[in-house]
Amino acid sequence: IGAQSTAPWAIDIWVDEERKRLQAFFNTKKSDSPIYPFAVDTRHASIAQYAIDQWAIMINDVSGWRHDPEMYNVIVNNPTIHYVCMYAQHTDGIAKPWVQSWNIVDTIIDFFDERIQAMKAHGIQDSQIILDPGMGAFVSDDYHDSITILHHITALKSRFPYPLYICPSRKWFLKHIYPDSWPQDRLWSSLASSLYALTQWADYIRIHDFHIFRQLYTTRSYLQISSQNDI
């Protein structure tokens, strides 16, 4: 869950507003039984600590600790919490339109090398670290870069001894695979790219249409993707 949009052209909200929105959610969920574990998206250390206090087990920081220097202290002080360090071309983690020519895989590897060194220097344990290479507008305006990332999941897993977190669901690059108009039209391309990531041994998948995805995955009622050229 998250209270701050990171979509292109998203407007930052005040930290107090982010907390207020999350508080409304947690107050509602506390009345439910059983209590399920939650991951919370935030770039702010104070919000991360608040979410942890409300039984979140994972913090997803789309800025990769480039937005709030106190974030690592929160993670260090909560050694059972998982921390998702995501690559984004902008230090605030907000997706923005940006066309740039590069080797996206080498760029992500260099970013993770530097971030991992910083995390370990601050005392974050290996068991806490999860890596997210980013997708869509977080990485570039070129949809080929997102497809390249999908094709290099196994290479990234071979390079780093940490779980990999992949988030292609409803991203704009999918409309170049299967034409559509709006994010809500991207159900099947989201499912296909997410299932493909699992065939490449991704450890975590972020998906909007969870129940459909679970049914497909648990029943294996989908065609096995046989080669990288299939997506």
C-alpha positions as CSV (number, residue, x, y, z in Angstrom):
1,I,0.0,0.0,0.0
2,G,1.1,3.6,-0.5
3,A,-0.3,7.1,0.1
4,Q,2.0,9.1,-2.3
5,S,1.6,8.6,-6.0
6,T,4.9,8.1,-7.9
7,A,3.3,8.3,-11.4
8,P,4.7,10.7,-13.9
9,W,3.8,14.3,-13.1
10,A,2.7,13.3,-9.6
11,I,2.5,16.1,-7.1
12,D,4.2,15.6,-3.7
13,I,2.0,15.6,-0.7
14,W,3.0,16.7,2.8
15,V,4.3,14.0,5.1
16,D,1.4,14.7,7.5
17,E,-1.1,14.1,4.7
18,E,0.7,10.8,3.8
19,R,0.5,9.7,7.4
20,K,-3.2,10.7,7.5
21,R,-4.0,8.6,4.5
22,L,-2.2,5.6,5.8
23,Q,-3.8,6.0,9.2
24,A,-7.2,5.8,7.7
25,F,-6.2,2.5,6.1
26,F,-4.6,0.9,9.2
27,N,-7.5,2.0,11.4
28,T,-9.8,0.1,9.1
29,K,-7.7,-3.0,8.8
30,K,-7.2,-3.3,12.5
31,S,-10.8,-4.4,12.8
32,D,-10.2,-7.3,10.4
33,S,-9.2,-10.8,11.3
34,P,-6.8,-12.3,10.6
35,I,-4.3,-9.5,10.2
36,Y,-2.3,-9.9,7.0
37,P,1.3,-8.6,6.6
38,F,1.7,-5.5,4.6
39,A,4.4,-3.7,2.6
40,V,4.3,0.0,2.6
41,D,5.6,2.3,-0.1
42,T,7.2,5.5,1.2
43,R,10.3,7.6,0.7
44,H,10.1,9.1,4.2
45,A,11.8,7.7,7.3
46,S,9.1,8.9,9.7
47,I,6.3,7.3,7.6
48,A,8.4,4.1,7.4
49,Q,8.6,3.9,11.2
50,Y,4.9,4.6,11.5
51,A,4.1,1.8,9.1
52,I,6.4,-0.6,11.0
53,D,4.6,0.3,14.2
54,Q,1.3,-0.6,12.5
55,W,2.6,-4.1,11.6
56,A,4.0,-3.5,8.2
57,I,6.8,-6.0,7.5
58,M,8.3,-4.4,4.3
59,I,9.3,-0.9,3.3
60,N,9.5,-0.2,-0.4
61,D,11.6,2.9,-1.0
62,V,11.3,4.0,-4.7
63,S,14.1,6.5,-4.2
64,G,16.6,3.9,-3.1
65,W,17.5,6.0,0.0
66,R,18.2,9.1,-2.0
67,H,15.3,11.1,-0.7
68,D,15.5,10.8,3.1
69,P,18.9,10.2,4.7
70,E,17.2,8.9,7.9
71,M,15.6,6.0,6.1
72,Y,18.5,3.6,6.7
73,N,18.4,4.3,10.5
74,V,14.8,3.2,10.6
75,I,15.7,0.0,8.8
76,V,18.7,-0.7,10.9
77,N,16.7,-0.2,14.1
78,N,14.1,-2.7,12.9
79,P,16.2,-5.7,11.9
80,T,13.3,-8.0,11.1
81,I,11.9,-5.5,8.4
82,H,12.6,-6.1,4.8
83,Y,13.8,-3.1,2.7
84,V,13.1,-2.9,-1.0
85,C,15.7,-0.7,-2.7
86,M,14.4,0.4,-6.1
87,Y,16.3,1.8,-9.0
88,A,14.9,5.0,-10.5
89,Q,16.7,7.5,-12.7
90,H,15.6,10.4,-10.5
91,T,16.8,10.7,-6.9
92,D,13.3,11.5,-5.6
93,G,11.9,8.2,-7.0
94,I,9.1,9.9,-8.9
95,A,8.7,8.6,-12.4
96,K,9.2,11.3,-15.0
97,P,9.4,11.4,-18.8
98,W,13.0,11.2,-19.8
99,V,14.6,9.9,-22.9
100,Q,18.2,8.8,-22.6
101,S,20.4,6.3,-24.4
102,W,22.3,3.9,-22.1
103,N,22.9,0.3,-21.2
104,I,20.0,0.0,-18.7
105,V,21.3,-3.3,-17.2
106,D,24.8,-1.9,-16.5
107,T,23.3,1.3,-15.1
108,I,21.1,-0.8,-12.7
109,I,24.1,-3.0,-11.7
110,D,26.2,0.1,-10.9
111,F,23.4,1.6,-8.9
112,F,22.9,-1.6,-6.9
113,D,26.6,-1.9,-6.3
114,E,26.7,1.6,-4.8
115,R,23.5,1.2,-2.8
116,I,24.4,-2.2,-1.3
117,Q,27.8,-0.9,-0.2
118,A,26.0,2.1,1.5
119,M,23.4,-0.1,3.1
120,K,25.9,-2.6,4.6
121,A,28.1,0.3,5.8
122,H,25.1,1.6,7.7
123,G,24.4,-1.8,9.3
124,I,21.5,-3.1,7.3
125,Q,21.6,-6.9,7.3
126,D,21.8,-9.0,4.2
127,S,18.5,-10.7,5.3
128,Q,16.7,-7.3,5.0
129,I,17.8,-6.3,1.5
130,I,15.5,-6.8,-1.5
131,L,16.4,-5.3,-4.9
132,D,13.9,-3.8,-7.4
133,P,15.4,-2.8,-10.8
134,G,12.4,-0.5,-11.6
135,M,10.2,-0.6,-14.6
136,G,8.4,1.8,-17.0
137,A,8.9,5.5,-16.5
138,F,11.0,5.0,-13.5
139,V,13.9,3.8,-15.8
140,S,13.3,5.7,-19.1
141,D,10.8,6.7,-21.8
142,D,12.1,3.8,-24.0
143,Y,9.8,0.8,-23.6
144,H,12.7,-1.5,-24.8
145,D,14.5,-0.8,-21.5
146,S,11.7,-2.3,-19.4
147,I,11.6,-5.3,-21.7
148,T,15.4,-5.6,-21.4
149,I,15.1,-5.6,-17.6
150,L,12.6,-8.5,-17.8
151,H,15.0,-10.4,-20.1
152,H,17.9,-9.9,-17.7
153,I,16.2,-11.0,-14.4
154,T,18.3,-14.2,-14.2
155,A,21.5,-12.1,-14.9
156,L,20.6,-9.7,-12.1
157,K,19.9,-12.7,-9.8
158,S,23.3,-14.2,-10.7
159,R,25.0,-10.9,-10.0
160,F,23.4,-10.2,-6.6
161,P,22.8,-12.5,-3.7
162,Y,19.5,-10.8,-2.8
163,P,15.8,-11.4,-3.6
164,L,14.6,-9.6,-6.7
165,Y,11.3,-7.6,-6.7
166,I,9.6,-7.1,-10.1
167,C,6.8,-4.6,-10.8
168,P,5.5,-4.6,-14.4
169,S,1.8,-4.5,-13.6
170,R,-0.1,-1.9,-15.6
171,K,3.0,0.0,-16.5
172,W,2.9,2.2,-19.6
173,F,5.5,0.2,-21.5
174,L,3.1,-2.7,-21.7
175,K,1.0,-0.9,-24.3
176,H,3.8,-1.3,-26.7
177,I,3.5,-5.1,-26.3
178,Y,-0.3,-5.2,-26.6
179,P,-2.0,-2.0,-27.8
180,D,-4.3,-0.4,-25.2
181,S,-5.5,3.1,-24.1
182,W,-5.6,3.1,-20.3
183,P,-3.8,1.3,-17.4
184,Q,-7.0,-0.6,-16.7
185,D,-6.8,-2.2,-20.1
186,R,-3.5,-3.9,-19.3
187,L,-4.8,-6.9,-17.4
188,W,-3.5,-9.6,-19.7
189,S,-0.2,-7.9,-20.6
190,S,0.3,-7.4,-16.8
191,L,-0.4,-11.0,-16.0
192,A,1.8,-12.2,-18.9
193,S,4.8,-10.1,-18.0
194,S,4.5,-11.0,-14.3
195,L,4.2,-14.7,-15.0
196,Y,7.2,-14.3,-17.3
197,A,9.2,-12.7,-14.5
198,L,8.4,-15.8,-12.3
199,T,9.7,-18.1,-15.0
200,Q,12.9,-16.1,-14.8
201,W,13.1,-16.8,-11.0
202,A,11.9,-13.4,-9.7
203,D,11.3,-13.7,-6.0
204,Y,8.6,-11.0,-5.5
205,I,5.9,-9.9,-7.9
206,R,3.9,-6.7,-7.5
207,I,0.5,-7.1,-9.2
208,H,-2.7,-5.1,-9.1
209,D,-5.0,-8.0,-10.1
210,F,-3.9,-10.4,-7.4
211,H,-6.8,-12.8,-7.3
212,I,-6.6,-13.5,-11.1
213,F,-2.9,-13.8,-10.9
214,R,-3.0,-16.2,-8.0
215,Q,-5.6,-18.4,-9.8
216,L,-3.4,-18.5,-12.9
217,Y,-0.3,-19.3,-11.0
218,T,-1.6,-21.9,-8.6
219,T,-3.5,-23.8,-11.3
220,R,-0.7,-23.3,-13.8
221,S,-3.5,-22.6,-16.3
222,Y,-1.2,-20.5,-18.6
223,L,1.0,-21.3,-21.5
224,Q,4.7,-21.7,-20.5
225,I,6.8,-19.0,-22.0
226,S,9.5,-20.8,-23.9
227,S,11.8,-18.0,-24.9
228,Q,12.7,-14.4,-24.4
229,N,11.3,-13.5,-27.7
230,D,7.8,-14.4,-26.5
231,I,7.5,-11.2,-24.6
